[in-house]
Amino acid sequence: MKNVLVFAAPAAAGTLGHPAILGRSAAAAGLFLAAASGVYLVNDVVDAEADRIHPAKMTRPIAAGEISPPAAVGVALALIAGSLVGAAVLAGEPLLAVLGTYVGITLAYSLALKHVPVVELACVASGFVLRAVAGGAAAHLAISPWFLTVTSAGALLLVAGKRTGELHTLGPAVAAHRAVLAAYPEAFLRFVRGVAATVAITSYALWAFDRANHLGDLRADGDDVIVRLSVVPFVIAVLLVELALERGEGGAPEELFLKNHTLQVLGALCVGLVLLGVYA
């Protein structure tokens, strides 16, 4: 689900309707899928012992002993190398730089940075941001600063929520599974979520109004108002996400979205309004 972010920049720019752009975006999403699978395999090898303590992660194939660490590392190297070569072929240096940065940060996180408070939050959040940037790189599009800020703040909100969910799920065993969690008081994670939510809402509103003004300059049919209206479901969705995170339901952000039908409707409404305003 995270790789859907690769399509976000071309869609917001109004270029996803071109078959060539759509194809390049889909290929970039596939490359990110391969790279992410590779680095996750490495991460699961490193975390195998800790995952056996987690009620859900203990069933992961490496932690459960279904896949040997050497086999996992071998497949990981092949996936990472293949994705980097594919990025260079697809879009040259820009996409290669984005994907290479993602691989570098994620491997550094798996091997060392996951133990550094706050820095590890930024490392995990960067994976969302780099996916969004990759869509622009694959389609040779400039990324709006507000678009980048929305993605960054939204990613930080979800990562802080994930840590909150782990604190709720693991209880006293939290430090044994992920040592850095012991450094996070719940009040601190609540503060991080509050800052991230505020920045996300503010920057999304600024992006929507800036995009609407741009559309208004191009045509006079009133469609620019539709993009502005997308701020309403966006704000409600952020508040709904924060409510779920406060309850400790954000341990797996993708599952939160899949199980919350109200959030799905709000997300579809927000995206639909943007696409209608941009493409209509």
PyMOL commands that set and color helices and strands:
alter all, ss='L'
color gray80, all
select helices_A, chain A and resi 2-13+19-46+48-51+57-59+69-91+93-111+113-115+119-139+145-177+179-183+186-218+224-229+231-246+253-259+261-279
alter helices_A, ss='H'
color red, helices_A
deselect
rebuild
show_as cartoon
